Amino acid sequence: MSTTNLGGLASAQTVTEDPHLRRGSRGFPLLPGGYGRSTYYTGAPSPYAVRGDGYRVWDDRGRELIDANNNFTSLIHGNAHPEIVEAATKALSEGSSWGIPNLYEWELADLLVSRLPALDQVRFTNSGTEAVMSAIRIARAATGRDKVIVTKGGYHGTSEVALVPGGPSYTRGVPQGVIDDVTAVPLNDTDFLRQAIESAPDAYAAIILDLLPNRAGLLRITEDFVRAARELATRHGVVLIIDEVISLRLGYNGFSGAYGVEPDLLTTGKLIGGGFPVGAVVGLGDLMAEVDPTRKGSLPHGGTFSGNPVSMAAGAVALRLYGPDQVERLTRLGDTAREAANARVADAGWEIRGSGSLLRAVPRGAEKVDEQTQHELWWASYDRGLLGSPANLLSLSTPMDDTVVNDLTERLVDAVLAVAASSRS
């Protein structure tokens, strides 16, 4: 078996040239298609990560990359931050998980509600997907209704309800009854939203909003649309859920805080786990009472590793380290990078969208980017030493400074221009 030895790296590993082809005893690739997540796929066999340190990651092809993927935005402090490693290691040394509560949950919950002052209580889950699932169930239980409103292009994880706004390619395998319970509203179409709710005001349990939906090309939801959703939800007894699994990083009080809107339930995850599995529902006390086990008739909620001490300890450190000054600094770096890149890619018919520390390059005006173009840009970026998500979402991390972000911007612009030139030839 042919191998590549990465002796130049700390923690060197020897791996097969193409791990995707490794097969089990029955002849099948050990992972479907060679991938542990469908979201890793970039149109061709992907490199494998070997080591990460700060804003850098090294792969099994010997490449050193600027890590602007950051595990799909979750590593707000980059790879192997020493304080987070120390906290996680200490928690792990005391016991990775137990069948009774642990004290680490209280610290992370306290940090969350202190940053979300309109909300009262927290329930932890293992992922953002689970957080959204739990929020929807709470809303349905509290209202006695079934239907849910989402925006087209919104991404809320991989539960059946959350898959519906993705369209036919996502809803294959989802029961028709689930699809019928979901109304997908065009992004920022306030009239459509109002008509949907007012045509059946007693049917809807929840409105779910992602304020900066990546699936829609990182197009920002307008303040008018958010205000209308809040007003309609209040008037008709609908629960307003704001999904901040990704966007919590965009403001000390979350992105909803920047909008000045108060949700009834807020879902989050990613950065609040410090690089470990996590999700959370943060909500008003009367709604969160639905999952209070001391209350008769409450909703059962489990999860073997929900609120596990390692995620809680690491997450508390990550959140404390991401204070107002760091939020402001990363926002400035991202906004400066976006402005500089846009000035250089505009003539090629592209634009860099986003807000603060989140950036995404897309063909100008596109509401949806075809997969081939996404893959071409991913590989063009990779060839220039820049690692983004397969959808080309880039997220900054706190180890990055002006020099690193300027370098990142140069690599991104060069990749965009190369793809643009290729498409014209």
C-alpha positions as CSV (number, residue, x, y, z in Angstrom):
1,M,0.0,0.0,0.0
2,S,1.4,3.3,-1.1
3,T,1.8,5.9,1.7
4,T,2.8,9.5,2.3
5,N,4.8,10.3,5.4
6,L,4.3,13.8,6.8
7,G,7.5,13.8,8.8
8,G,7.8,17.6,8.6
9,L,4.7,18.0,10.8
10,A,4.4,17.8,14.5
11,S,2.3,14.7,15.4
12,A,3.3,13.2,12.0
13,Q,0.9,10.7,10.6
14,T,1.3,8.1,7.8
15,V,-1.8,7.8,5.7
16,T,-2.9,6.2,2.4
17,E,-2.6,8.3,-0.7
18,D,-6.3,8.2,-1.1
19,P,-8.1,7.3,2.2
20,H,-11.4,7.5,0.4
21,L,-10.7,4.1,-1.2
22,R,-10.1,2.3,2.0
23,R,-12.4,-0.7,2.1
24,G,-13.8,-3.0,4.7
25,S,-13.9,-6.8,4.6
26,R,-17.0,-6.9,2.4
27,G,-15.4,-4.7,-0.3
28,F,-17.3,-1.5,0.4
29,P,-15.6,1.8,1.1
30,L,-15.6,2.1,4.9
31,L,-17.5,5.4,4.6
32,P,-20.2,6.1,2.0
33,G,-18.4,7.7,-0.9
34,G,-15.4,7.9,1.4
35,Y,-16.9,10.7,3.4
36,G,-18.0,10.9,7.1
37,R,-20.2,13.9,6.2
38,S,-21.9,14.7,3.0
39,T,-21.0,18.4,3.6
40,Y,-17.3,17.6,3.2
41,Y,-17.8,16.8,-0.5
42,T,-16.1,19.1,-3.0
43,G,-16.5,17.2,-6.3
44,A,-13.3,15.2,-6.1
45,P,-11.5,13.2,-3.4
46,S,-10.8,15.6,-0.5
47,P,-7.6,16.1,1.4
48,Y,-7.7,14.9,5.0
49,A,-6.7,17.1,8.0
50,V,-3.7,16.0,9.9
51,R,-3.1,18.8,12.4
52,G,-4.3,22.3,13.2
53,D,-2.8,25.2,15.2
54,G,-4.3,28.6,15.5
55,Y,-5.5,29.8,12.1
56,R,-3.6,27.1,10.2
57,V,-4.3,23.5,9.3
58,W,-2.1,20.9,7.6
59,D,-3.4,18.1,5.5
60,D,-2.3,14.6,4.3
61,R,-1.0,16.1,1.0
62,G,1.6,18.2,2.8
63,R,-0.2,21.5,2.4
64,E,-0.3,24.2,5.0
65,L,-3.6,26.2,4.7
66,I,-5.2,29.2,6.2
67,D,-8.2,27.7,8.0
68,A,-11.2,29.8,7.2
69,N,-13.5,26.8,7.3
70,N,-13.0,26.5,11.1
71,N,-15.1,23.4,11.1
72,F,-18.0,25.2,9.4
73,T,-17.6,28.4,11.6
74,S,-17.5,26.6,15.0
75,L,-13.8,27.2,15.8
76,I,-14.1,30.9,16.7
77,H,-10.6,30.7,18.4
78,G,-9.1,28.5,15.7
79,N,-7.4,25.2,16.2
80,A,-6.1,23.9,19.6
81,H,-6.4,27.1,21.5
82,P,-4.4,26.4,24.7
83,E,-6.9,27.6,27.2
84,I,-9.7,25.6,25.6
85,V,-7.4,22.5,25.4
86,E,-6.6,23.0,29.1
87,A,-10.3,23.3,30.1
88,A,-11.4,20.3,28.0
89,T,-8.5,18.1,29.2
90,K,-9.2,18.9,32.8
91,A,-12.9,18.1,32.4
92,L,-12.0,14.9,30.5
93,S,-9.6,13.8,33.2
94,E,-12.4,14.1,35.8
95,G,-14.9,12.1,33.7
96,S,-16.1,12.6,30.1
97,S,-19.8,12.2,30.9
98,W,-22.1,11.0,33.6
99,G,-25.8,10.0,34.1
100,I,-26.5,12.9,36.5
101,P,-26.1,16.6,36.1
102,N,-22.7,18.3,36.1
103,L,-21.8,21.7,37.4
104,Y,-20.2,22.8,34.1
105,E,-23.7,23.3,32.6
106,W,-24.5,26.1,35.0
107,E,-21.5,28.2,34.0
108,L,-22.1,28.0,30.2
109,A,-25.8,28.6,30.7
110,D,-25.1,31.7,32.8
111,L,-22.7,33.1,30.2
112,L,-25.4,32.6,27.5
113,V,-28.3,34.2,29.3
114,S,-26.0,37.1,30.3
115,R,-25.4,37.8,26.6
116,L,-29.1,37.3,25.7
117,P,-30.8,39.4,28.4
118,A,-34.3,39.1,27.0
119,L,-34.2,35.3,27.5
120,D,-34.4,33.3,30.7
121,Q,-33.3,29.6,30.5
122,V,-31.2,27.2,28.5
123,R,-31.5,23.6,27.5
124,F,-28.4,22.0,26.0
125,T,-28.4,19.5,23.1
126,N,-25.7,17.7,21.1
127,S,-25.9,19.9,17.9
128,G,-27.6,22.8,16.3
129,T,-29.8,20.4,14.4
130,E,-31.1,19.0,17.7
131,A,-31.5,22.5,19.1
132,V,-33.8,23.5,16.2
133,M,-35.7,20.2,16.6
134,S,-36.3,20.9,20.3
135,A,-37.3,24.5,19.7
136,I,-39.9,23.5,17.1
137,R,-41.3,20.8,19.5
138,I,-41.5,23.4,22.3
139,A,-43.3,25.8,20.1
140,R,-45.8,23.2,19.0
141,A,-46.4,22.0,22.5
142,A,-46.9,25.6,23.8
143,T,-49.3,26.6,21.0
144,G,-51.1,23.4,20.2
145,R,-50.4,24.0,16.5
146,D,-48.4,22.1,13.9
147,K,-47.4,24.4,11.0
148,V,-44.1,26.2,10.8
149,I,-42.9,29.1,8.6
150,V,-39.3,29.2,7.3
151,T,-37.6,31.3,4.7
152,K,-36.5,29.9,1.4
153,G,-32.7,29.5,1.5
154,G,-32.7,29.2,5.3
155,Y,-30.6,26.3,6.7
156,H,-31.6,24.9,10.1
157,G,-29.9,21.6,10.2
158,T,-30.9,18.1,9.0
159,S,-34.2,17.3,10.8
160,E,-37.1,16.6,8.5
161,V,-38.8,20.0,9.0
162,A,-35.5,21.8,8.5
163,L,-34.8,20.1,5.2
164,V,-38.0,21.4,3.6
165,P,-36.8,24.9,2.6
166,G,-33.9,23.3,0.7
167,G,-36.3,22.0,-2.0
168,P,-36.7,18.7,-3.8
169,S,-33.1,17.5,-3.5
170,Y,-33.4,17.8,0.3
171,T,-36.9,16.6,0.8
172,R,-36.5,13.2,-0.8
173,G,-37.3,10.7,2.0
174,V,-39.2,13.3,4.0
175,P,-42.9,12.4,4.5
176,Q,-45.4,14.5,2.6
177,G,-47.2,15.3,5.9
178,V,-44.1,17.0,7.2
179,I,-43.7,18.9,4.0
180,D,-47.3,20.0,4.1
181,D,-46.7,21.5,7.6
182,V,-44.0,23.8,6.4
183,T,-44.5,27.1,4.6
184,A,-41.4,28.4,2.8
185,V,-41.6,32.2,2.4
186,P,-39.4,34.0,-0.2
187,L,-36.6,35.8,1.5
188,N,-37.5,39.3,2.6
189,D,-41.1,39.0,1.1
190,T,-43.0,40.7,3.9
191,D,-46.3,40.6,2.1
192,F,-46.0,36.9,1.5
193,L,-45.2,36.3,5.2
194,R,-48.1,38.4,6.3
195,Q,-50.6,36.7,3.9
196,A,-49.4,33.2,5.0
197,I,-50.0,33.9,8.6
198,E,-53.2,35.9,8.3
199,S,-54.8,33.3,6.0
200,A,-54.5,30.7,8.8
201,P,-53.6,32.6,12.1
202,D,-54.4,29.6,14.3
203,A,-52.4,27.1,12.3
204,Y,-48.8,28.2,12.8
205,A,-46.7,27.3,15.8
206,A,-43.5,29.0,14.9
207,I,-41.6,31.3,12.5
208,I,-38.0,30.3,12.2
209,L,-35.5,32.9,10.9
210,D,-31.8,32.6,10.0
211,L,-30.8,36.3,9.8
212,L,-27.9,35.6,7.4
213,P,-28.8,32.4,5.5
214,N,-25.8,30.8,3.9
215,R,-27.9,28.5,1.7
216,A,-29.3,31.7,0.1
217,G,-25.8,33.0,-0.6
218,L,-25.4,34.9,2.7
219,L,-28.1,37.3,1.8
220,R,-29.1,39.3,4.9
221,I,-32.7,39.4,6.1
222,T,-33.9,43.0,6.1
223,E,-34.9,44.8,9.3
224,D,-38.4,45.3,7.9
225,F,-38.9,41.6,7.4
226,V,-37.6,40.8,10.9
227,R,-39.8,43.5,12.5
228,A,-42.8,42.2,10.6
229,A,-42.1,38.6,11.8
230,R,-41.9,39.8,15.4
231,E,-45.1,41.8,15.1
232,L,-47.1,39.0,13.4
233,A,-45.8,36.4,15.9
234,T,-46.8,38.5,18.9
235,R,-50.3,39.4,17.4
236,H,-51.2,35.8,16.5
237,G,-49.6,33.9,19.3
238,V,-46.8,32.4,17.1
239,V,-43.4,31.6,18.6
240,L,-40.6,33.5,16.9
241,I,-37.5,31.3,16.8
242,I,-34.2,32.9,15.6
243,D,-31.6,30.4,14.6
244,E,-28.2,31.7,15.6
245,V,-26.2,28.5,15.3
246,I,-23.9,30.3,13.0
247,S,-24.7,34.0,13.5
248,L,-24.2,34.3,17.3
249,R,-20.6,35.3,16.5
250,L,-21.7,38.5,14.8
251,G,-22.6,40.4,17.9
252,Y,-21.9,40.2,21.6
253,N,-25.6,39.8,22.1
254,G,-25.9,37.7,18.9
255,F,-26.9,38.9,15.5
256,S,-30.5,39.4,16.7
257,G,-29.1,41.9,19.2
258,A,-27.7,43.9,16.3
259,Y,-31.2,43.9,14.8
260,G,-32.8,44.9,18.1
261,V,-35.3,42.1,17.9
262,E,-36.1,39.8,20.8
263,P,-36.9,36.2,19.9
264,D,-39.1,33.9,22.0
265,L,-36.6,31.1,21.5
266,L,-33.1,31.3,20.2
267,T,-31.1,28.3,18.9
268,T,-27.4,28.2,18.9
269,G,-24.4,25.9,18.8
270,K,-21.0,25.8,17.1
271,L,-18.8,28.3,18.8
272,I,-20.4,27.7,22.3
273,G,-18.9,24.2,22.4
274,G,-15.2,25.3,22.0
275,G,-14.8,22.8,19.2
276,F,-16.8,20.0,20.8
277,P,-20.4,18.8,20.0
278,V,-23.0,21.2,21.3
279,G,-26.3,22.9,20.7
280,A,-28.6,25.0,22.9
281,V,-32.2,26.4,23.0
282,V,-32.3,29.6,25.0
283,G,-35.8,30.9,25.6
284,L,-38.5,32.6,27.6
285,G,-39.3,31.0,30.9
286,D,-42.9,30.2,30.1
287,L,-41.9,28.4,26.9
288,M,-38.9,26.6,28.4
289,A,-41.3,25.3,31.1
290,E,-42.4,22.8,28.5
291,V,-39.2,20.8,29.1
292,D,-39.2,21.3,32.9
293,P,-39.2,17.7,34.2
294,T,-40.6,18.8,37.5
295,R,-43.7,20.1,35.7
296,K,-46.5,17.5,35.1
297,G,-47.0,16.7,31.5
298,S,-43.7,18.3,30.4
299,L,-42.0,17.2,27.2
300,P,-39.4,14.5,27.7
301,H,-36.0,15.5,26.4
302,G,-32.8,13.4,26.6
303,G,-29.6,13.0,24.7
304,T,-26.9,10.8,26.2
305,F,-24.2,13.5,25.7
306,S,-26.3,16.6,26.0
307,G,-24.6,19.0,28.3
308,N,-21.6,16.8,28.7
309,P,-18.8,18.3,30.9
310,V,-16.2,18.4,28.2
311,S,-18.3,20.5,25.8
312,M,-19.6,22.7,28.6
313,A,-16.1,23.4,30.0
314,A,-14.5,24.1,26.6
315,G,-17.6,26.1,25.6
316,A,-17.5,28.3,28.7
317,V,-13.9,29.2,28.0
318,A,-14.6,29.9,24.3
319,L,-17.5,32.2,25.2
320,R,-15.5,34.1,27.8
321,L,-12.6,34.6,25.4
322,Y,-15.0,36.0,22.8
323,G,-15.8,39.2,24.6
324,P,-17.0,42.6,23.2
325,D,-13.5,43.6,22.1
326,Q,-12.9,40.4,20.2
327,V,-16.3,40.6,18.6
328,E,-15.6,44.1,17.5
329,R,-12.1,43.3,16.2
330,L,-13.2,40.3,14.1
331,T,-16.1,42.4,12.7
332,R,-13.7,45.1,11.7
333,L,-11.4,42.6,10.0
334,G,-14.2,40.9,8.1
335,D,-15.8,44.2,7.0
336,T,-12.4,45.5,5.8
337,A,-11.6,42.3,3.9
338,R,-15.0,42.3,2.3
339,E,-14.7,45.9,1.1
340,A,-11.2,45.3,-0.3
341,A,-12.1,42.1,-2.1
342,N,-15.3,43.5,-3.6
343,A,-13.3,46.4,-5.1
344,R,-11.2,43.8,-7.0
345,V,-13.7,41.2,-8.0
346,A,-16.6,43.4,-9.1
347,D,-15.4,43.8,-12.7
348,A,-15.2,40.0,-13.0
349,G,-18.9,39.8,-12.1
350,W,-18.5,38.5,-8.5
351,E,-19.2,39.9,-5.1
352,I,-18.3,39.1,-1.5
353,R,-21.3,38.9,0.8
354,G,-21.7,38.5,4.5
355,S,-21.5,40.5,7.7
356,G,-18.6,40.9,10.1
357,S,-16.5,37.8,10.4
358,L,-18.4,35.8,7.8
359,L,-17.7,36.1,4.1
360,R,-18.8,34.3,0.9
361,A,-17.9,34.9,-2.7
362,V,-20.7,34.4,-5.2
363,P,-21.5,35.5,-8.7
364,R,-23.0,39.0,-8.5
365,G,-26.8,38.9,-7.8
366,A,-27.0,35.1,-7.4
367,E,-29.5,33.7,-5.0
368,K,-28.2,30.2,-5.5
369,V,-24.8,29.1,-6.6
370,D,-24.6,25.9,-8.7
371,E,-22.6,23.1,-7.1
372,Q,-20.0,23.0,-10.0
373,T,-19.1,26.6,-9.5
374,Q,-18.8,26.1,-5.7
375,H,-16.5,23.2,-6.2
376,E,-14.4,25.1,-8.7
377,L,-13.9,27.9,-6.3
378,W,-13.2,25.6,-3.4
379,W,-10.3,23.9,-5.3
380,A,-9.0,27.2,-6.6
381,S,-8.9,28.5,-3.1
382,Y,-7.3,25.3,-1.8
383,D,-4.6,25.5,-4.5
384,R,-3.8,28.9,-3.1
385,G,-3.6,27.7,0.5
386,L,-7.0,28.8,1.6
387,L,-9.5,26.4,3.2
388,G,-13.2,27.4,3.2
389,S,-16.4,25.4,3.3
390,P,-17.5,23.5,0.2
391,A,-20.1,26.3,-0.3
392,N,-17.2,28.8,0.0
393,L,-18.3,30.3,3.3
394,L,-15.2,31.8,5.1
395,S,-15.1,32.5,8.8
396,L,-12.5,34.4,10.6
397,S,-11.0,33.3,14.0
398,T,-9.5,35.2,16.8
399,P,-5.9,34.1,16.1
400,M,-6.1,36.0,12.8
401,D,-4.7,39.6,12.7
402,D,-4.6,42.2,10.0
403,T,-1.6,40.5,8.3
404,V,-3.3,37.1,8.1
405,V,-6.6,38.5,7.0
406,N,-4.9,40.6,4.3
407,D,-3.2,37.4,3.1
408,L,-6.5,35.5,3.2
409,T,-8.1,38.3,1.1
410,E,-5.4,38.1,-1.5
411,R,-5.8,34.4,-1.9
412,L,-9.6,34.6,-2.1
413,V,-9.5,37.4,-4.7
414,D,-6.9,35.4,-6.8
415,A,-9.1,32.3,-6.6
416,V,-12.3,34.2,-7.6
417,L,-10.6,35.9,-10.5
418,A,-9.2,32.5,-11.7
419,V,-12.7,30.9,-11.6
420,A,-14.2,33.9,-13.3
421,A,-11.6,33.8,-16.1
422,S,-12.2,30.1,-16.5
423,S,-15.9,30.5,-16.9
424,R,-15.4,33.1,-19.7
425,S,-12.9,31.0,-21.7
